[in-house]
Amino acid sequence: MTELDGLLLILVSVGGGLGASLRYLVDGLTTHLVSSRNSASVFPWGLLLVNATGSFVMGLVSGLVLDEFAPQAWTTVMMVGVLGGYTTFSSVSNDTVRLMREGRVWAGVFNAFGTLLIATACALTGLLITR
């Protein structure tokens, strides 16, 4: 491992922590706003928002990389670090199982497939904006 590889590892780690912290804030704030209007067990709107916005930014970054506007190290820090920490597939899977175990099968199906479709559309939109 070279000195630059070590620095990149540190930057990716810091970026991952920043992304995870941002995810916690966005998810928590969204959940608070939605649950204050509905006292029942709410749909995980916060994580849907996190994954949609993260996918959108990932599409933007991808477009910048394809157009060679962004250096590879910056791309790694953003994609693997910040956006890797910000977006979350495992939490979507966990929430999907929770919704289904609560008997909210259609909410679980929407969470799984809706998140996939919405996040993919957001990534494509971000990519198209930079093209």
LINUR-V322795 format. One record per pair of residues at least 12 apart in sequence whose ideal C-beta (glycine too) atoms are under 10 Angstrom apart, sorted by the first residue. I is the first residue (numbers start at 1). J is the second residue. Records with the same first field share a line. If there is no record, write none. Layout:
# LINUR-V322795
I: J / J
This chain:
# LINUR-V322795
4: 73
7: 73
8: 72 / 73 / 76 / 77 / 80 / 81
9: 76 / 81
10: 77 / 81
11: 73 / 74 / 76 / 77 / 78 / 80 / 81 / 82
12: 73 / 76 / 77 / 78 / 79 / 80 / 81 / 82 / 84 / 85
13: 77 / 80 / 81 / 85
14: 77 / 81 / 82 / 85
15: 76 / 77 / 78 / 79 / 80 / 81 / 82 / 83 / 84 / 85 / 86
16: 77 / 80 / 81 / 82 / 83 / 84 / 85 / 86
17: 81 / 82 / 85
18: 77 / 81 / 82 / 85 / 86
19: 50 / 54 / 78 / 80 / 81 / 82 / 83 / 84 / 85 / 86 / 87 / 88
20: 81 / 82 / 84 / 85 / 86 / 88
21: 85 / 86
22: 50 / 53 / 54 / 82 / 83 / 85 / 86
23: 46 / 47 / 49 / 50 / 51 / 53 / 54 / 83 / 85 / 86 / 87 / 88 / 91
24: 46 / 50 / 85 / 86
25: 46 / 50
26: 46 / 47 / 49 / 50 / 53 / 54 / 86
27: 44 / 45 / 46 / 47 / 48 / 49 / 50 / 51 / 88 / 91
28: 46
29: 46 / 49
30: 42 / 44 / 45 / 46 / 47 / 48 / 49 / 50
31: 43 / 44 / 45 / 46 / 47 / 49
32: 46
33: 45 / 46
34: 46 / 49
41: 98 / 99 / 102 / 104 / 107
42: 107
43: 95 / 99 / 104 / 107 / 108 / 110 / 111 / 114
44: 91 / 92 / 94 / 95 / 96 / 98 / 99 / 107 / 111 / 115
45: 111
46: 91 / 95
47: 87 / 88 / 89 / 91 / 92 / 94 / 95 / 111 / 115
48: 92 / 95 / 110 / 111 / 114 / 115 / 118 / 119
49: 118
50: 86 / 87 / 88 / 91 / 92 / 115 / 119
51: 86 / 87 / 88 / 89 / 91 / 92 / 115 / 116 / 118 / 119 / 122 / 123
52: 87 / 114 / 115 / 118 / 119 / 120 / 121 / 122 / 123 / 125
53: 83 / 86 / 87 / 119 / 122 / 126
54: 82 / 83 / 84 / 85 / 86 / 87 / 88 / 119 / 122 / 123 / 126
55: 83 / 86 / 87 / 115 / 116 / 118 / 119 / 120 / 121 / 122 / 123 / 124 / 125 / 126 / 127
56: 118 / 119 / 121 / 122 / 123 / 124 / 125 / 126 / 127 / 129
57: 78 / 79 / 82 / 83 / 86 / 87 / 122 / 123 / 126
58: 78 / 79 / 82 / 83 / 84 / 86 / 87 / 119 / 122 / 123 / 126 / 127
59: 119 / 120 / 121 / 122 / 123 / 124 / 125 / 126 / 127 / 128 / 129 / 130 / 131
60: 78 / 122 / 123 / 125 / 126 / 127 / 128 / 129 / 130
61: 74 / 75 / 78 / 79 / 82 / 83 / 123 / 126 / 127 / 130
62: 75 / 79 / 123 / 124 / 126 / 127 / 130 / 131
63: 126 / 127 / 128 / 129 / 130 / 131
64: 78 / 126 / 127 / 130
65: 78 / 79 / 130
66: 127 / 130 / 131
67: 130 / 131
69: 130
70: 130
87: 119
89: 115 / 116 / 119
92: 111 / 112 / 114 / 115 / 116 / 119
93: 111 / 112 / 115
95: 107 / 108 / 111 / 112 / 115
96: 108 / 109 / 110 / 111 / 112 / 113 / 115
97: 111 / 112
98: 111
99: 111 / 112
100: 112
